[in-house]
Each structure stands twice: as structure tokens, then as C-alpha cells.
Amino acid sequence: MTTDDDTTDTTADGSTDTESSCGASTGTDEAEERTSKCGASDSDGSSSSSSGCESTKGEATDEKISATVDDFQSDPGRLVAVGLGPGQPEGMTGRARSTLMDAEHIVGYTTYVELLPDEVTEAADELYDTPMCGEVSRTEEAIDRALAGKDVAIIGSGDPNVYALAGLALEILESKGATASMVDFEVVPGVPAAQSCGARLGAPLVNDTVSISLSDHLTDMPTIESRLHAAAKEGFTITIYNPWSRKRRENYAKCCEILEEHRAPDTPVGVVHGAGRDDERVEVVELRELADLGETDLVDMTTTLVVGNEETYVWDDRMVTPRGYESKYDY
């Protein structure tokens, strides 16, 4: 449900190159205890999985991308970005499950790989995972495996087009001189966190909604603040991803300050922690209470906040945002 964390990729530099069975050289990664079968190494011999959360998008990509389409001898295979939904197996779409059952290789963030049903992991020929902040390295790994002729699925929670890696996959494909059609690239959508969390809360998202990620290491905080001000001022229902991390706790405090500037203190706020997972918790609080939740275990990187608009109210412990039917119909 998240795409960022306060951890960093601990990939070791200076690993030795090994011969890839898929047509390109690869670096061993002692920190992750993984051996790439289809990845590429940097020209200086350092691991191709080197990526840090504090790097900019351009820096990370420049550091990572090495092998091009010309380095592979096999006919390209297939690459599919698959959304797992909220986390539990029953929250996965039938199309996502069948796609993963057919995939030869599955690549993803370690936590997401661990969410996969046993039948999926047992059906795959290989699983490849990296820790948080390894977005570029694992996406290139998935692409290299597809260019080497494998049927590859790169996975993420929620939907691949919502704070996820579908766009990055296309960017890296382009940078390698490949095309999306060359690897039969496809996106298999999943239920985004906003929708799965909204469902836990009642009906808070039936009107205009804006989603914002607070701990997005690819976006500077002034830009995030500007988006928050605009969304809160214009009266949108706001869903907030990745609200709190140890490195970015000031982002949460600033968010609460901005919301309190534009919304009434009693505005309902849905707090959904770990939607669809074993530690799921759901609470509806008033905006005035939100700031104090930042240092509790209820709000972290697996939490999604749903901030009601000026018409949102709580009825029978459910958040309700009127769609406007009451002004046109009698009921």
C-alpha cells in the first residue's frame, strides 16, 4: 500500500560481476542475499541494485541503468505490472491471480512478495525481491528478465498506476532502447488503497477526491504543501498516503497544520491502518485529534487518511460524503 519508507537500500557497493544466464552481466548482492539472473552491473563492477531513498529520480536512474536491449540475445518475453490490491489474497482480482499463476518470474518489494498466496509463489519458477527503496533496481531486474525471454510479473500493492512502478517500467524500457510492445507490456489493475480504505469507512469518497502522498521521496515538501493547500481550500475530500515516517515526521505535522487552516476542527477523518492485513485498525476521528496521532502506532507508512470535505458527516460510525442527490430528489 506504500511506495516509500524511512529505511534505505543497504546494497553493498563493489560486488563482483558474474556471468548472467540471461544474456547480460549481473552483480551479486550480499546485503540482499540475492543473485540476479538477468540484471546488469555498473561498468565499475558495483552492484546494479544500488539505490537510495534520498536520491533524486534522475540520479537513481543514471546510477542504475546499464544493459540495453542490444545486450540480450534471446527473443523478448513478457512484462506485466500487477496490482495486488489491499493485501489479503481475497482482495486480489481474479485477473491478477491468474496472471501471477502464469508468470515464470515474480519481482517485487519484499513485503509484497510475502503477501502472495502460497499457490502463487509455488507456481513461479523464481521470486526476486528487494528491500524498500530498491524501486529502480527491482524494476530494471524485471525488465532485464523480460528482455531475456522470460514471462515476468512485477508486483505492488494497490494499483500499479497509483504511487507505483508502472510508469517507471515504461521509462526504463525506453532508456534501454526497447519498446513496450517488444515485451508485450501490460498493466493488471488492482484496488487502490484509497478505495479499499474508503470501503472500510463507509462512503467518504463519492464526491471529488484528491490523493496526496506525504512521504514521497521523489517530491519536495513545498510542492506537497502547495497541493495540500489547494485541495483543502477547494473543498475536496483528501486521501493521504504514507502519512508518517521517522525521517519525515515534520511532514505529518505540517499536513495537520494546513488541514486545520482550511477545515473545521470537527471535520471527520478516517484513519485506516494496514487495510486488508492482519494488523488492520479502523478509526474515525475529528480533525482536531489528528495531530496527536502522529506519534502513535495507528499512523505509519501503512496508514491511509481520508479527510472529509465540508459536507462529510458521521452516521452510525460510518463516514458519509453526500453526492448531491438530496438537492435533486426527494427521499
C-alpha positions as CSV (number, residue, x, y, z in Angstrom):
1,M,0.0,0.0,0.0
2,T,3.0,2.2,0.1
3,T,5.8,3.1,-2.2
4,D,8.2,4.7,0.2
5,D,9.7,4.1,3.7
6,D,12.2,5.5,6.1
7,T,14.5,2.6,5.5
8,T,17.3,2.7,3.0
9,D,18.6,0.1,0.5
10,T,21.6,-1.5,2.1
11,T,23.0,-2.9,-1.1
12,A,26.8,-3.2,-0.9
13,D,28.9,-1.4,-3.5
14,G,31.9,-3.2,-5.0
15,S,30.3,-6.6,-5.5
16,T,31.8,-8.8,-8.2
17,D,30.3,-9.4,-11.6
18,T,29.1,-12.8,-12.6
19,E,28.0,-14.2,-15.9
20,S,24.3,-13.9,-16.4
21,S,22.3,-16.9,-17.7
22,C,20.1,-14.4,-19.5
23,G,22.5,-12.6,-21.8
24,A,23.8,-9.8,-19.6
25,S,26.3,-9.4,-16.8
26,T,25.0,-9.2,-13.2
27,G,26.2,-8.1,-9.8
28,T,25.9,-10.2,-6.6
29,D,24.2,-8.5,-3.7
30,E,25.4,-9.7,-0.3
31,A,23.2,-7.3,1.6
32,E,20.0,-8.7,0.0
33,E,21.4,-12.3,-0.3
34,R,20.0,-12.4,-3.8
35,T,21.8,-13.4,-7.1
36,S,20.4,-11.7,-10.1
37,K,19.9,-14.0,-13.1
38,C,19.0,-11.3,-15.6
39,G,20.2,-8.0,-14.1
40,A,23.1,-5.8,-15.3
41,S,26.1,-4.4,-13.4
42,D,27.5,-0.9,-13.5
43,S,30.7,-0.5,-15.5
44,D,32.8,-0.2,-12.4
45,G,31.7,-3.5,-11.1
46,S,29.4,-2.2,-8.4
47,S,26.0,-3.8,-7.8
48,S,23.2,-2.8,-10.1
49,S,20.9,-2.8,-7.2
50,S,22.4,0.4,-5.6
51,S,19.6,2.8,-4.9
52,G,18.8,5.1,-2.0
53,C,15.6,6.8,-0.9
54,E,17.3,10.1,-0.7
55,S,18.5,10.1,-4.3
56,T,16.6,12.0,-6.9
57,K,14.8,10.1,-9.6
58,G,17.3,11.2,-12.2
59,E,20.3,10.3,-10.1
60,A,18.9,6.9,-9.2
61,T,18.1,6.0,-12.8
62,D,21.5,7.3,-14.1
63,E,23.3,5.1,-11.5
64,K,21.2,2.1,-12.2
65,I,20.6,1.6,-15.9
66,S,23.4,-0.2,-17.7
67,A,22.3,-3.0,-20.1
68,T,20.4,-2.1,-23.2
69,V,18.2,-4.1,-25.5
70,D,21.3,-4.9,-27.7
71,D,22.9,-6.8,-24.8
72,F,20.3,-9.6,-24.9
73,Q,20.4,-12.5,-27.4
74,S,17.0,-14.1,-26.7
75,D,13.7,-13.1,-28.1
76,P,11.9,-10.9,-25.5
77,G,9.4,-12.4,-23.2
78,R,6.5,-10.6,-21.4
79,L,6.3,-8.0,-18.7
80,V,3.2,-7.4,-16.6
81,A,2.8,-4.9,-13.8
82,V,0.3,-6.5,-11.4
83,G,-1.6,-4.7,-8.6
84,L,-2.3,-6.9,-5.6
85,G,-5.0,-4.7,-4.0
86,P,-5.1,-4.1,-0.3
87,G,-3.1,-7.1,0.8
88,Q,-5.2,-10.1,1.7
89,P,-5.5,-12.9,-1.0
90,E,-9.2,-12.4,-1.3
91,G,-8.7,-8.7,-2.2
92,M,-6.7,-9.6,-5.3
93,T,-8.7,-9.6,-8.5
94,G,-9.2,-12.9,-10.4
95,R,-7.2,-11.4,-13.4
96,A,-4.3,-10.5,-11.1
97,R,-4.2,-14.0,-9.6
98,S,-4.4,-15.8,-12.9
99,T,-1.6,-13.5,-14.3
100,L,0.6,-14.3,-11.4
101,M,-0.1,-18.0,-11.7
102,D,1.1,-17.9,-15.3
103,A,4.2,-15.8,-14.6
104,E,7.6,-17.6,-14.7
105,H,9.3,-14.9,-12.6
106,I,7.8,-12.6,-10.0
107,V,9.7,-9.5,-8.9
108,G,8.7,-7.1,-6.1
109,Y,9.3,-5.3,-2.8
110,T,10.0,-8.0,-0.1
111,T,6.8,-7.1,1.9
112,Y,4.6,-7.5,-1.2
113,V,6.2,-10.8,-2.2
114,E,5.5,-12.1,1.3
115,L,1.8,-11.1,0.8
116,L,1.4,-13.5,-2.1
117,P,-0.7,-16.6,-1.7
118,D,1.3,-19.9,-1.4
119,E,-0.2,-21.2,-4.6
120,V,1.2,-18.2,-6.5
121,T,4.7,-18.5,-5.0
122,E,4.8,-22.2,-5.5
123,A,3.8,-21.9,-9.2
124,A,6.6,-19.4,-10.0
125,D,9.9,-20.6,-11.3
126,E,11.7,-17.8,-9.5
127,L,11.0,-15.0,-7.0
128,Y,13.2,-11.9,-6.8
129,D,12.7,-9.2,-4.1
130,T,14.4,-6.2,-2.8
131,P,14.0,-4.1,0.3
132,M,12.2,-0.7,0.4
133,C,13.8,2.0,-1.7
134,G,15.0,-0.6,-4.3
135,E,12.4,0.6,-6.8
136,V,14.7,1.2,-9.7
137,S,16.9,-1.9,-9.2
138,R,13.9,-4.3,-9.0
139,T,12.1,-2.7,-11.9
140,E,15.2,-3.0,-14.1
141,E,15.6,-6.5,-12.9
142,A,12.1,-7.3,-14.0
143,I,12.7,-5.7,-17.4
144,D,16.0,-7.5,-17.9
145,R,14.4,-10.8,-17.2
146,A,11.6,-10.0,-19.8
147,L,14.2,-8.9,-22.4
148,A,16.0,-12.2,-21.7
149,G,12.9,-14.1,-22.8
150,K,11.0,-14.7,-19.5
151,D,7.4,-14.2,-18.6
152,V,7.8,-11.7,-15.8
153,A,5.3,-10.1,-13.3
154,I,6.4,-7.0,-11.3
155,I,4.1,-6.6,-8.4
156,G,2.9,-3.9,-6.0
157,S,0.1,-3.4,-3.6
158,G,-2.9,-1.4,-4.6
159,D,-2.8,-0.4,-8.3
160,P,0.3,-0.2,-10.5
161,N,-0.6,3.3,-11.6
162,V,-1.1,4.8,-8.1
163,Y,2.2,5.8,-6.5
164,A,3.7,2.7,-8.0
165,L,6.0,1.4,-10.7
166,A,4.1,1.1,-14.0
167,G,5.4,4.4,-15.2
168,L,8.9,3.7,-14.1
169,A,8.9,0.4,-16.0
170,L,8.0,2.2,-19.2
171,E,10.7,4.9,-18.6
172,I,13.4,2.3,-18.1
173,L,12.2,0.3,-21.1
174,E,12.6,3.5,-23.2
175,S,16.0,4.2,-21.7
176,K,17.2,0.7,-22.7
177,G,16.2,1.3,-26.3
178,A,13.3,-1.2,-26.0
179,T,9.6,-0.7,-26.5
180,A,6.5,-1.6,-24.5
181,S,5.3,-3.8,-27.4
182,M,8.6,-5.6,-27.6
183,V,8.0,-7.2,-24.2
184,D,4.2,-7.2,-24.5
185,F,3.9,-4.8,-21.6
186,E,0.6,-4.8,-19.8
187,V,-0.9,-3.4,-16.6
188,V,-3.2,-5.5,-14.5
189,P,-5.0,-3.1,-12.2
190,G,-5.7,-3.7,-8.5
191,V,-7.9,-2.0,-5.9
192,P,-6.0,1.2,-4.8
193,A,-5.5,2.0,-1.1
194,A,-7.9,4.9,-1.2
195,Q,-10.7,2.7,-2.4
196,S,-10.0,-0.2,-0.1
197,C,-9.7,2.2,2.9
198,G,-12.8,4.2,1.8
199,A,-14.7,0.9,1.8
200,R,-13.7,0.3,5.4
201,L,-15.0,3.7,6.4
202,G,-18.4,3.7,4.8
203,A,-18.9,6.1,1.9
204,P,-16.5,9.0,2.1
205,L,-15.2,9.1,-1.5
206,V,-18.4,9.5,-3.5
207,N,-17.6,13.1,-4.5
208,D,-14.5,14.9,-5.8
209,T,-11.3,13.4,-4.2
210,V,-7.6,14.3,-4.3
211,S,-4.9,11.8,-3.3
212,I,-1.5,13.0,-1.9
213,S,1.5,11.1,-0.6
214,L,3.2,12.8,2.3
215,S,6.4,10.8,2.4
216,D,7.1,10.8,-1.3
217,H,10.9,11.0,-1.6
218,L,10.5,11.9,-5.3
219,T,8.6,15.1,-4.5
220,D,9.8,18.1,-2.4
221,M,7.8,19.1,0.6
222,P,7.0,22.6,-0.7
223,T,5.2,21.0,-3.7
224,I,3.3,18.6,-1.4
225,E,2.3,21.6,0.8
226,S,1.1,23.5,-2.2
227,R,-1.1,20.6,-3.3
228,L,-2.5,20.2,0.2
229,H,-3.4,23.9,0.5
230,A,-5.1,23.8,-2.9
231,A,-7.1,20.6,-2.2
232,A,-8.1,21.7,1.3
233,K,-9.1,25.2,0.2
234,E,-11.1,23.9,-2.8
235,G,-13.1,21.5,-0.6
236,F,-12.1,18.2,-1.9
237,T,-12.2,15.0,0.1
238,I,-8.5,14.2,0.6
239,T,-6.9,10.8,0.8
240,I,-3.4,10.9,2.3
241,Y,-0.9,8.1,1.6
242,N,2.3,7.4,3.6
243,P,1.4,10.0,6.3
244,W,4.2,9.4,8.8
245,S,7.7,8.0,8.9
246,R,10.6,8.6,11.3
247,K,12.6,10.6,8.8
248,R,9.6,12.7,7.7
249,R,7.5,13.3,10.9
250,E,7.6,17.0,10.2
251,N,5.6,16.4,7.0
252,Y,2.8,15.0,9.1
253,A,2.8,17.9,11.5
254,K,2.8,20.4,8.6
255,C,-0.1,18.4,6.9
256,C,-2.2,18.7,10.1
257,E,-1.4,22.4,10.3
258,I,-2.6,23.0,6.7
259,L,-5.8,21.0,7.1
260,E,-6.7,22.9,10.3
261,E,-6.2,26.1,8.4
262,H,-8.9,25.3,5.9
263,R,-11.2,22.8,7.6
264,A,-13.4,22.9,10.7
265,P,-11.9,21.2,13.8
266,D,-14.8,18.7,13.8
267,T,-14.2,17.5,10.2
268,P,-14.4,13.7,10.2
269,V,-11.1,12.0,9.3
270,G,-11.0,8.2,8.6
271,V,-7.8,6.5,9.8
272,V,-7.2,3.1,8.3
273,H,-4.0,1.2,9.3
274,G,-2.9,-1.8,7.4
275,A,-6.1,-2.3,5.3
276,G,-6.6,-5.9,4.5
277,R,-3.8,-7.1,6.6
278,D,-3.6,-8.9,9.9
279,D,-3.0,-5.7,11.9
280,E,-5.8,-3.7,10.3
281,R,-7.3,-1.0,12.5
282,V,-10.0,1.5,11.5
283,E,-11.0,4.6,13.4
284,V,-12.9,7.8,12.6
285,V,-11.7,10.9,14.5
286,E,-12.2,14.6,14.3
287,L,-9.6,16.8,12.6
288,R,-8.6,18.4,15.9
289,E,-7.4,15.0,17.1
290,L,-5.3,14.1,14.1
291,A,-2.0,15.8,15.1
292,D,-1.8,13.8,18.3
293,L,-2.0,10.5,16.5
294,G,1.3,11.1,14.7
295,E,3.4,9.6,17.5
296,T,1.1,6.5,17.9
297,D,1.3,3.2,16.2
298,L,-2.0,3.9,14.5
299,V,-0.4,6.2,12.0
300,D,2.6,5.0,9.9
301,M,3.5,4.2,6.4
302,T,0.8,1.5,6.1
303,T,-1.9,4.0,7.1
304,T,-4.2,5.9,4.8
305,L,-6.1,9.0,6.0
306,V,-9.4,10.1,4.5
307,V,-10.1,13.7,5.3
308,G,-13.8,14.6,4.7
309,N,-14.9,17.7,2.9
310,E,-17.2,20.4,4.5
311,E,-20.3,18.2,3.9
312,T,-18.9,14.9,5.2
313,Y,-20.6,13.6,8.4
314,V,-20.5,10.5,10.6
315,W,-23.6,8.4,10.8
316,D,-23.8,5.1,12.6
317,D,-19.9,5.0,12.8
318,R,-19.7,5.5,9.0
319,M,-18.3,8.4,7.1
320,V,-20.8,9.8,4.6
321,T,-20.0,12.3,1.9
322,P,-23.2,13.4,0.1
323,R,-23.1,13.1,-3.6
324,G,-25.7,15.8,-4.1
325,Y,-28.8,13.7,-4.8
326,E,-30.7,15.3,-1.9
327,S,-30.8,18.6,-3.8
328,K,-32.5,17.0,-6.8
329,Y,-34.6,14.1,-5.5
330,D,-37.0,13.5,-2.6
331,Y,-36.1,10.5,-0.5
